[in-house]
Amino acid sequence: MTAASATSPTSSGRRFLFVVPPLVGHVNPTVGVAAELTARGHQVAWAGLPEVVQRLVGPGATVHRCAGPVIGEGGAERPPEVRGPGALKFLWEDFLVPLAEAMAPDVARAVEEFRPDVVVADQQTVAGALVAERLGVRWATSATTSAEFTGALDGMPKIDAWLDGLLAGLRGRIGDPRGTADPRFSPDLVLAFTTEELAGRPVRAADHIRYVGPSIARRPAEPDFPWEWLDPARPTVLITLGTANTDVGARFLAASREAVRARADRFQTVIVDPAGTLGPPATDGDKNLLTVPRIPQLRLLERVAAVVCHAGHNTVCEALWHGVPLVVAPIRDDQPVVAAQVVAAGAGVRVRFGRARAAALGEAVDAVLDEPGHRAAAERVGASFRAAGGARAAAAHLERLAATAATTPPTTTPEGER
């Protein structure tokens, strides 16, 4: 839907515009922050794809429609075999840069109509940052993964320089050519939905990063789930590759199914299979295996003993929030970085996505279930998440930035400090 006409700001509340991509994992962490800001008397709106945002935030959300590609559709169809630097090149050249160029005019209209005190721009939705900078609006970064500021590109200076050049060209087309701030890192506030207990010390934008931990909040729209199927007396293992990996997940899910079937006497398993690669949703045997296209993930994690996943940042952090150890099988993008963080923290075991067979997967699941150190580490990271404050802490940081924005102009970062 299109947004309603903006009204005059209240004397007590501020206005926050969240600029998000059409990616579930990038919207979910902001849902709780937006709800907290609303509860504190502020006004919140969104710039993005309503079909994605409203499904996650709720039908009453004010969403300014933004054009742009959706990954996995049309020109944004990612070849399944693309990995490593090739995947990063695809992500930026074929998806994120076209997304920014398509969104920029609509983001500018949203800013003009809603008149936010602060734009909260997803780290990979750089149109939000570049347009805010051009229009003189203070902006914060919503970092739904820590890979960008924990040295993920260290040792790859050519790739780092290539990306800097790509962003400079994009600024020339949709931003202020005189601007200098890296649109991935606000010079005022970067909200990182993790903690140093998992991500480690930042090597970029350290002065501006605020580790708030995961934003765990009730999600308005959740799929149905057969809760009666779960046997509370048995451990449950969850296997999921997220929402953006259905193109490459068939073999891995099949191998995972074989591994857990061989251990049906030890635990029950839920496999998330959005594309139906394992056949129709069904139970298998005597209450041992359930395959479903979607799950109410946060509620299910409360009952899970271990998670096998692709090392997507949201899934990892939500599992660790609940003290659940992981088997991580990174596929692409930031997932190898996040997987390395899990292993370094002691909270899980890593397997190779492309080569993992049932035997290796089964042994990895056995390890995280049987070796108490993995659960202890997961619980330690989870405790750091809760102590960081989550949505409440993020909202407080944004309130302070909004108050500052009312009295001082936006800052810029000198080129040499990027």
Disulfide bonds with the S-S distance in Angstrom:
none
